[in-house]
Amino acid sequence: MMPSWPQILILIAVIVILFGTKRLRSLGSDLGASIKGFKKAMSDDALPENKNPPSKE
């Protein structure tokens, strides 16, 4: 059973009252930075391991 729009708005209002807008903003920016770092790490893993072939001596 999906919550209706008024229930979602009430839930958002309660969350804002409990945590405050400043803490939610910092939480959102931290989450965004974490996702960005994760995507960067995943793309770095997709690159070939040997960028510089070993020199033959």
C-alpha positions in Angstrom: 0.0 0.0 0.0 1.5 3.3 -1.1 1.3 6.3 1.1 -0.8 9.2 -0.3 0.6 12.7 -1.0 -0.6 14.2 2.3 1.0 11.4 4.3 4.3 12.0 2.4 4.2 15.7 3.1 3.5 15.1 6.8 6.4 12.7 6.9 8.8 15.2 5.3 7.6 17.9 7.7 8.3 15.7 10.7 11.8 14.8 9.3 12.6 18.5 8.8 11.4 19.3 12.4 13.4 16.5 13.9 16.7 17.1 12.1 16.5 20.7 11.0 17.3 22.1 7.5 21.0 22.7 8.2 21.7 19.1 9.1 19.6 17.8 6.2 21.5 20.0 3.8 24.9 18.8 5.1 23.7 15.2 5.0 22.6 15.6 1.4 25.9 17.1 0.4 27.8 14.3 2.2 25.7 11.7 0.5 26.3 13.4 -2.9 30.1 13.4 -2.3 30.0 9.8 -1.3 28.1 8.8 -4.5 30.5 10.8 -6.6 33.5 9.2 -5.0 32.0 5.7 -5.5 31.3 6.4 -9.2 34.9 7.7 -9.6 36.3 4.6 -7.9 34.2 2.3 -10.1 35.3 4.1 -13.3 38.9 3.8 -12.2 38.6 0.1 -11.7 37.2 -0.2 -15.2 40.4 1.2 -16.7 43.2 -1.3 -17.7 45.6 -2.2 -14.9 48.8 -1.8 -16.9 48.9 1.8 -18.2 52.7 1.7 -18.3 54.0 -1.6 -19.6 57.1 -2.9 -17.7 60.4 -2.0 -19.3 62.4 -4.9 -20.8 65.9 -5.0 -19.4 
